[in-house]
Amino acid sequence: MSTESVIRVMKDFKDGGLIKFEGKDIELINIEKLMKISELG
């Protein structure tokens, strides 16, 4: 996966309320939904 693709996915996750950025840290807000996304692709 390219850097641009990762940045786009991370932004989508942030906009969807799945993750939150705190400086250099990433907080997982909705782990259950992230797990479903990882299973479904």
Backbone bond lengths (Angstrom), bond angles and torsions (degrees), N, CA, C in turn:
res aa  C-N    CA-C-N  psi(-1)  N-CA   C-N-CA  omega(-1)  CA-C   N-CA-C  phi
1 M - - - 1.443 - - 1.530 107.92 -
2 S 1.314 115.68 134.79 1.464 119.68 -179.00 1.528 110.98 -75.88
3 T 1.319 114.98 161.36 1.466 120.87 178.17 1.524 110.61 -57.71
4 E 1.331 116.52 -41.82 1.459 120.72 -179.59 1.526 111.19 -61.72
5 S 1.329 116.71 -40.08 1.467 120.89 179.48 1.520 111.31 -65.71
6 V 1.326 116.59 -41.42 1.468 120.50 179.14 1.522 110.00 -63.57
7 I 1.319 117.12 -44.66 1.465 121.36 179.29 1.527 110.25 -60.63
8 R 1.327 116.91 -42.60 1.463 121.17 -180.00 1.530 111.29 -63.78
9 V 1.335 116.82 -44.64 1.468 121.04 179.52 1.525 110.60 -64.59
10 M 1.325 117.08 -43.11 1.466 120.38 179.32 1.530 110.56 -62.01
11 K 1.330 117.35 -39.95 1.466 120.71 177.62 1.523 110.14 -64.50
12 D 1.331 116.92 -42.43 1.465 120.12 178.01 1.525 111.07 -61.53
13 F 1.334 116.81 -42.17 1.465 120.83 177.99 1.526 110.58 -63.08
14 K 1.328 116.36 -41.43 1.473 120.52 179.20 1.524 110.30 -65.06
15 D 1.322 116.90 -47.30 1.465 121.09 179.93 1.528 111.62 -63.51
16 G 1.334 116.45 -29.47 1.455 121.33 179.21 1.515 114.04 -84.84
17 G 1.331 116.82 0.37 1.455 120.75 177.96 1.517 114.02 76.86
18 L 1.329 116.87 20.85 1.465 120.55 -179.27 1.519 112.55 -89.13
19 I 1.332 116.06 -30.84 1.465 121.09 -179.37 1.524 109.01 -137.15
20 K 1.333 115.06 165.37 1.468 121.43 177.45 1.520 107.33 -141.63
21 F 1.320 116.42 138.17 1.456 121.72 178.08 1.517 109.92 -96.05
22 E 1.327 116.14 132.94 1.471 123.14 176.08 1.522 106.28 -129.41
23 G 1.326 116.77 89.94 1.461 120.02 -175.20 1.518 109.27 65.33
24 K 1.332 116.50 -119.68 1.465 120.82 178.35 1.522 112.40 -92.62
25 D 1.330 116.68 -1.51 1.464 121.23 -178.58 1.524 110.50 -93.90
26 I 1.325 115.13 151.54 1.458 121.95 175.02 1.518 107.39 -120.10
27 E 1.332 116.37 122.82 1.462 121.37 178.72 1.526 108.68 -100.39
28 L 1.329 116.30 127.78 1.456 121.31 176.93 1.518 107.92 -84.45
29 I 1.325 116.67 116.98 1.453 121.62 -175.78 1.526 110.97 -93.65
30 N 1.327 117.04 -44.14 1.464 121.16 -177.62 1.527 108.73 -120.85
31 I 1.309 115.94 80.38 1.464 121.67 -175.34 1.526 110.97 -64.53
32 E 1.329 117.42 -39.19 1.466 120.35 -178.64 1.525 111.45 -60.26
33 K 1.318 117.39 -44.64 1.462 120.62 179.72 1.527 110.79 -68.49
34 L 1.324 117.85 -38.23 1.460 120.70 176.68 1.527 110.69 -61.86
35 M 1.333 117.21 -38.88 1.463 120.86 178.45 1.527 110.62 -65.65
36 K 1.332 117.85 -40.33 1.463 120.91 177.60 1.521 110.77 -63.15
37 I 1.328 116.54 -42.13 1.466 120.87 178.48 1.525 109.91 -61.10
38 S 1.333 117.09 -41.53 1.468 120.28 -178.53 1.525 111.09 -67.72
39 E 1.324 117.70 -31.98 1.462 121.00 179.01 1.527 111.72 -75.14
40 L 1.328 116.94 -37.76 1.459 121.25 -175.72 1.523 113.21 -86.32
41 G 1.324 116.28 -22.41 1.453 120.60 178.34 1.475 115.28 87.86
